[in-house]
């Protein structure tokens, strides 16, 4: 596998599945949507900057405000929505979301834990 990668040849693989690329590809095709979500096999459809732009647009705050330490209610809510969507819908780690926002991991973890994901159609 390493030799193929060094030659620039990409092949479907997963360390948890033994087999060649064709076998892995067949298995991945058979997994339903719930399985894909649980295994986080979906590709990230958007980067964090684009998500932030959408969240800011919906909540009427600026990107600068979202990434500032402001505690104004509308900014805190926008940050919460951003964290939920980034972690629960797009599969980013809490640490990645926290780094983008300029807050602690704990802040993102609290925002994400036990909360219902907002209507993602408005954002994604």
C-alpha positions as CSV (number, residue, x, y, z in Angstrom):
1,X,0.0,0.0,0.0
2,X,2.8,2.4,0.9
3,X,4.5,1.7,-2.4
4,X,1.3,2.5,-4.4
5,X,0.9,5.7,-2.4
6,X,4.5,6.8,-3.2
7,X,3.7,6.2,-6.9
8,X,0.7,8.4,-6.7
9,X,-1.8,5.6,-7.1
10,X,-4.8,6.0,-4.9
11,X,-6.8,3.0,-3.8
12,X,-9.8,2.7,-1.5
13,X,-8.6,1.4,1.9
14,X,-9.6,1.2,5.5
15,X,-7.3,-0.1,8.2
16,X,-10.2,-1.9,9.9
17,X,-11.0,-3.9,6.7
18,X,-8.6,-6.5,5.4
19,X,-8.7,-6.7,1.6
20,X,-7.8,-5.0,-1.6
21,X,-9.4,-1.7,-2.9
22,X,-12.1,-3.5,-4.9
23,X,-13.3,-5.4,-1.8
24,X,-13.2,-2.3,0.4
25,X,-15.1,-0.3,-2.3
26,X,-17.8,-3.0,-2.4
27,X,-18.2,-2.9,1.3
28,X,-18.5,0.8,1.4
29,X,-21.2,0.8,-1.3
30,X,-23.2,-1.6,0.8
31,X,-23.2,0.5,4.0
32,X,-26.4,2.5,4.5
33,X,-26.5,6.2,5.4
34,X,-26.6,5.5,9.1
35,X,-23.5,3.3,8.9
36,X,-21.7,6.0,6.9
37,X,-22.7,8.6,9.5
38,X,-21.5,6.4,12.3
39,X,-18.2,5.6,10.6
40,X,-17.8,9.1,9.4
41,X,-17.0,8.0,5.9
42,X,-18.7,10.9,4.3
43,X,-16.4,13.6,2.9
44,X,-16.7,17.0,4.4
45,X,-18.9,19.0,2.0
46,X,-17.7,22.4,3.2
47,X,-14.8,23.8,5.1
48,X,-15.1,25.7,8.4
49,X,-14.7,29.1,6.8
50,X,-17.7,28.6,4.5
51,X,-19.8,27.2,7.4
52,X,-18.9,30.2,9.5
53,X,-20.0,32.5,6.6
54,X,-23.4,30.8,6.4
55,X,-23.9,30.8,10.2
56,X,-23.0,34.5,10.4
57,X,-25.3,35.3,7.5
58,X,-28.3,33.6,9.2
59,X,-27.6,35.0,12.7
60,X,-26.7,38.5,11.5
61,X,-23.2,38.6,13.0
62,X,-19.9,39.2,11.4
63,X,-17.2,36.6,11.0
64,X,-14.9,38.7,13.2
65,X,-17.6,38.7,16.0
66,X,-18.0,34.9,15.7
67,X,-14.3,34.4,16.3
68,X,-14.0,37.0,19.0
69,X,-14.6,36.3,22.7
70,X,-17.8,38.3,22.8
71,X,-20.5,37.0,25.1
72,X,-23.4,38.8,23.5
73,X,-26.3,36.4,23.3
74,X,-26.6,36.4,19.5
75,X,-22.9,35.7,19.0
76,X,-22.9,32.9,21.6
77,X,-25.9,31.3,19.8
78,X,-24.1,31.6,16.5
79,X,-21.0,30.0,18.0
80,X,-23.2,27.2,19.4
81,X,-24.8,26.5,16.1
82,X,-21.5,26.6,14.3
83,X,-20.0,24.1,16.8
84,X,-23.0,21.7,16.5
85,X,-22.9,21.7,12.7
86,X,-19.2,21.4,12.5
87,X,-18.9,18.5,14.9
88,X,-22.2,16.6,14.5
89,X,-23.0,17.2,10.9
90,X,-19.7,17.7,9.1
91,X,-17.6,15.4,11.3
92,X,-14.9,17.9,12.4
93,X,-13.3,17.3,15.8
94,X,-14.3,19.6,18.6
95,X,-10.6,20.7,18.7
96,X,-10.7,21.8,15.1
97,X,-13.9,23.8,15.7
98,X,-12.4,25.3,18.8
99,X,-9.2,26.3,17.0
100,X,-11.3,28.0,14.2
101,X,-13.4,29.9,16.7
102,X,-10.5,30.8,19.0
103,X,-12.2,29.3,22.0
104,X,-11.3,26.4,24.3
105,X,-12.2,22.7,23.5
106,X,-14.4,22.8,26.6
107,X,-16.5,25.6,25.1
108,X,-17.2,23.6,22.0
109,X,-17.8,20.4,24.0
110,X,-20.4,22.1,26.2
111,X,-22.0,23.6,23.1
112,X,-22.3,20.2,21.4
113,X,-23.2,17.9,24.3
114,X,-26.8,16.9,24.4
115,X,-28.0,19.6,22.1
116,X,-30.3,19.1,19.2
117,X,-28.8,20.0,15.8
118,X,-30.5,23.0,14.3
119,X,-32.1,22.8,10.9
120,X,-29.1,22.1,8.8
121,X,-30.8,23.0,5.6
122,X,-30.4,26.7,6.5
123,X,-26.7,26.4,6.8
124,X,-25.4,23.5,4.7
